[in-house]
Amino acid sequence: MKILDWYIVRKFLGTFFFAILILAVIACVIDLSEKLNDFSSNHAPLLAILNYYKNFVPHISALLYPLFIFIATIFFTSKLAYKSEIVAMLATGMPFNRFLRPYVIGAAFLGSLALLVNHWVVPMANKSRLAFEDKYVHEKVTNSDRNVHMQIAPGLLVYVENYDYANNMGYHFTAEKVEGNRLREKLMADHVSYDSTTKMWHLYQVIIRKNDSLKESLENAGDMLANYPFTPKDLRENSDVKEALTTPQLNHYIAVQRMHGNDNLNIYYVEKYRRTAQPFAGFLLSLIGACIASRRIRGGSGFHLALGIAISAVYMLILQFSTTFSTKAGLNPFIAVWIPNLAAGIVAYFVYRRQASGR
């Protein structure tokens, strides 16, 4: 690391964190203006609101990380080019790849930081943020999804027609024990309720049908208690939960959902792979920004910024299309998340070759 490298790295990191600070403040103001009526009508305490925005800043910063790093790179590099500092560097015989070294170091540092933040810090912040929104912003959920079927353990399947959270009551409950292709036992309850203290299910008007080869029996068991490994919250699909889980917790959640028979897991895999792909996107976009903005052109920083915003918009559009194809049309989630990075890598290669050759 030479003095020149430190100079560019300081400019890089300083502009990046300043851009995050400014855009995060703007995002908080916009969000506050949208939710102010909800805060007032639900009597949200001031300290809770401040804590909410403390957790909102990591969320919005991580969400727009590629945009932040790209615009920051273009902004300060364009200013260096406008002041002819880059021309002076290259005029000494410095090759263009040597000029990019501090950009690579700065982008690698920010990418490593983003990996840590995406996999652990942001999910923990989102857990508190989403809990606040459920309490003071969103309407209270009163019913589960209808006609829920799921496997709660190997060979144990349950069904609930509907669960009323307000009254803590579920209706038309069945639990089936299956061995291979054979139904061994089917328990049917007219209604059920869950005791969160003892973590037990209360089953009412229970009828148990048992099937042992050629022998079949039907028993009227009345009311009873049962210990089933699920809660009423599991009866409602909540896609926001993926944002509040650290990556190890998300892996466990995916495994549980797979056991429950949930066949729409791509939305969770997209979130898992996005946490790793996004920092690499920031790295590639920073290299593209350095290559584009390092040449002084008519229009100066304004043209570079406009071009940077346009490229960022295209990147976000490709990401949105690919993830939608994954969650709605079954595209492999790993491929869907990395398609924008592949496109960014191709663009980075061509702009680097063009700039390095001096054309």
N, C-alpha and C positions, 0 to 999 in steps of 0.2 A: 504494500500500500504506500503510494507516494503522496506528496502533498496535493497533487492534482486529483488523485483518487478520493482523498478525504474531502476535498472541496466539493466534488460532484456528489458524493454520498451524502454530505450534510445538506446540500441543496435538495437532493432527492427526498430524503427522509423528512426534512423540515417542511417542504411543500406538501408532501403526502399527508402528514399529520395535521397541517393547517387546513387542507382541503376537507379532511374528515371532520375536523372541529366545526368548520363553517357549515358544511352540508348537514351534519348531525343536528346542529342548532336549528337550521331551517326545517328539517324533517320533524323535529320536536314541536316547533311552533305550528306547523301544518296539522300535525296529529292532535295537538291540544285544541286547535280551533274546531276540529271535527268532533272531538269527544267531550267538549266542555259541557254541553247540555246533559250528557250521560253522567258526568261527574257530579253535576249539581243536583240532578233529580235523584241520584242514588246516594247522595251525601257522602261522597268519597273523602276521607280525611286528607289534609294537605300533605302530611308525611308519607302517606301511602301513594299519593300522586307523584311526589318527588322520587320515591323509591321505584315507582313504575317507569319513570323516564330515565332513571339510572340504569335500568335493565333494558329499556328500549334502545338506547344508544348503541350497545354492542350488537343488538339485533339488526338495526338498519345499517350499521357500518359493515357488518359481515355480508349482508345482503348485496350491498353496492360496492364491495371491495374491488372487483375488477375495474369498475368505472372510476373509482377514486384514484387508484394507482395509475391508470391510463391517462386521465386528465392531468394529474399532478406531473407525470413524466413529460407530457407534451408542453405543459405550461412553462416549467422551468427550463427545459431544453430549448424551447423556442426563444426564450429571453436570452439564453446564452448565445444562440445563433444570431439573434438580432443585434447583439453587442459585439459580434465578430469574434467572440472568445473561442468558439469551436474552430473557426477558420485559422486562428492563431495556433491552436493546438495541432491541427493537422498539417499546418505549414512547416512545423518543425520536423516533419518526417514520421510522425506518429501514425501507425496504421489504424484503420477504422475499428478493427476488432479490439485493439488496445484501448481505444477511446471508450468502447462499450464495457470494459472491465468493471468500473465502479457501478454501472447500471446493473450488471449481473449480480454483483455483490449485494447491492441494496435490495434488488428484487428478490434474491434468495433469502435475505434476512427477513423481509416482510412476508415472504411466502411461508417460511418456517413458523413465524409468529402466527400467521393466519391458520395454519394447520392446527396448532395448539388451541387457538381460540375457537375454530369451527367445531372441533371434536369434543371440547370440554367446557370452555368458558361460556360460549353463547347458549348452549343447551341449558346450563344452570341458570343463566339470566332469563331465558325464555320461560322456564318453569314458574318463576315468580311473576313474570310479565303476564303470562296466560292466566294464571290464577287470579290476578287483579282484574283482568278483562272479564273473566267469567263472573266475578263478584259485582263489578261496578259498571260494566259496559254492555255485555251481551244479555239477551233475555234468558231467563232461567229455563233450563231443559226440564220438561215435565214428563216426557215419555221416551222410552227406548225405541229402537228400530222395531218394526213389526216382523213377525214370523222369523225369529232368529234361530238358526241351526248352528251348532258348533260342537266340536270334539274337545272335551275338557281334560281327557286323559286317554291313553291308548285303550281302545275298545269301549269307551264311555262317551255317549253322545247325548246332548240335551237339546230341548226345544222349548222356546217360550214364545207364545203368540204376541204378548205385549207386556211391558213393565211400566207401571205408573210410579214415577219417583216421588211425586207429592204424597201419595198414600202408602208408599213402600209396599206395593202389591203387584205381583205378576200373575198372569192368567194363562190357563191351559198349558201347564208345564208337563213335560215328559222327559224321562231319563232312560236311555236304552243301553244295555250291556250286550256287546256283540263279540262273538268269537269267530274269526274268519268271516264267512258269509252267513253265519247262523245267529239269529236273535235269541239270546239266552233269557233275558229278562227285560220287561218294559214296565216302568213305574209311571203312573199317570196321576197328576194332582190337579184338582179344579183351580186352585190358586196357591201362590207361595208368597212368602215375605222373607226378608233378609235381616238378621240381627248382627249389626256391625260390631257389637261389643264381644259377643261370643264367636263371631264369624261362622254362624250356623244358619242353615236354611230351615224355615218352618214350612212344612208341607201340609196342606189341608185337603180332606176328602180324598185320601190316597187309595188307588187301586193298583195292585201289583200282579202282573201276568208273567208267569214263569214257564219256560219251555225246555224240558229235558228230554231230548230225542222225541220219542213217541208220546211221552207223558206231558200234559199241559195242565197248569193250575191257575186259578184266578182267586186273589185274596183281597178282601176289603180291609185295608189297614187303618182306616180312619185318619187321624192326624199324627204326624211324626216329625222328628228332627233329622236332618241329614247334613253331612259335611262335604259339600261340593267345592272344588278348587276354582271358583270364579265368583265375581261380585256383580251386582246390578250394573255397574259402570261398564262392564265388559259386553253388555248387551247393546251398546250404542257405539257405532263406528265414529271415531273422532280423529280425523286426519291431522289435526293440530298437535296431537300428542307426540308426533315424530320430532317436532322442533324442541321439545322440552326434555329429550332423552340424550344423555351422552352416548357416544358411539358404542361402548360395551353394553349399555342399557338398551340401545336400539337393536343391537344384534340379538339380545335376549328376547326383546319384544317381538321381533320378526319370527324367531323360533316358536314362540308361544302362539302367534297368529297362524303360523303354518300348521301347527298341531290342531288349532281350532277349525281348520278347514277353510280359512280365508284365502280365496284365490285371487285377490286383488292386492298383491304385495309390492307391485312395482313402484307405487308411490313412496313406500318406505325405503326401497332399494335406491331410488333416485336421490332421496335425501342423504342416504349413507354415502353414496359415491360422490355426490356434489360437494360434500365437505372436503374431500381430497382434491377433486378436479378444479375447484374454484381458485385455490392458491396458485396452481399451475397456470391457470388462465391469466391471473394477474402478472405472473412472470413473463409470459409470452406477450401480453399486451404492453408491458413496460418496454420490451425490446422493440416492438413495432413503433411505439411512441417515440423512442429515442432515434430510431432510423428516420422516421418521417419528419420530426421537428428539428433535426440537426442541420438541415440545409436551409439557408436563408433565402426566402422567396418573397415576391411581392404579395402583400397582404399581411405579412408578419404573423404575430401570435394569434390574431383573430382568425385567420384562415386555418392555422394549425389546430386551434381549439375546435373550430367548426368541423374540421375533418375528423378529429378525435371523437367528438360526440357522435358523428355519423357512424364511425366504425364501431363504437361501443353499442349504439342502437342496433346495428346489424348483428353483433355478437349476441346481445340479449334476445333478439328476435329468433335467431337460430336455436338458442338454448330453450326458449319457450316452446318452439315447434317440436324439437326433439323430445323434450320431457312430456309434452302432451301426447305425442305418438307412443311413448312408452307406457303412460298411465291409462290411455284410452284404447290404443291399438295393439298393445303387446310387444312393442319394440324392446329389445334387451336393454335394461336400464343402464348398464355399464356403458354400452355403445352410445345410448342417448345422451348421457352426461358428457362423454368425451368427444362427441362429434364437433361441438363448437371449438374445443381445444385443438382438434385436428385441423380445422379450418384456419384457426388463428396461427397455428404452427406453420402452415403452408404460406400464409401471408407474411409471417415474420421472416421466413427463409428468403422469399423473393425480394422484399424490401431491403433486407440486409445485403443480399447479393448486388442489388442495384446501387445501394449507397456505397458499398465497399469498392465497387468498380468505378465509382465516380461519375456514373452516367446520370 
